[in-house]
Amino acid sequence: MSDHEQQQSAPRRGKILEALAQAERKVFTRPAPKSAKAQVKFLLTRAKGSTQALAERLGVSARTVQRYRAGS
């Protein structure tokens, strides 16, 4: 991963963590998942499985959500 890609992924990671914290405060009674893959899987369940809806909520592309879901 290049420096540029790492710099871009940091804000995305922050948005994902922020969305998890919001979801946790609303409905989740146990700690949020730790791995990025598990976090995205959880957020996808909240978005009713819609990769596009989650991507729009996080301000990233649908492909980015798919990569996180795949663990890459």
Residue, then its C-alpha position, 0 to 999 in steps of 0.5 A: m500500500s502506498d503512502h497516498e493510499q494509507q493517508q486516504s484510508a485513515p479518514r475512511r477508517g475513522k468514518i467506519l469507527e464513528a458509524l460503529a460507535q453510533a450504532e453501538r450507542k443506539v442498539f448494540t449491547r456488547p462491544a463493537p467488533k474489532s476487525a475491519k471485516a467484522q465491523v463492516k459485516f456488522l454495519l452491513t446488517r444494520a444497512k440491511g445488506s446494502t453495500q451501496a447504502l453503507a458506502e453512501r453513509l460512510g462517504v466511500s465507494a461501494r467497492t471500498v465496502q466490498r474490500y473491507r467485507a472481503g478482508s482485503 
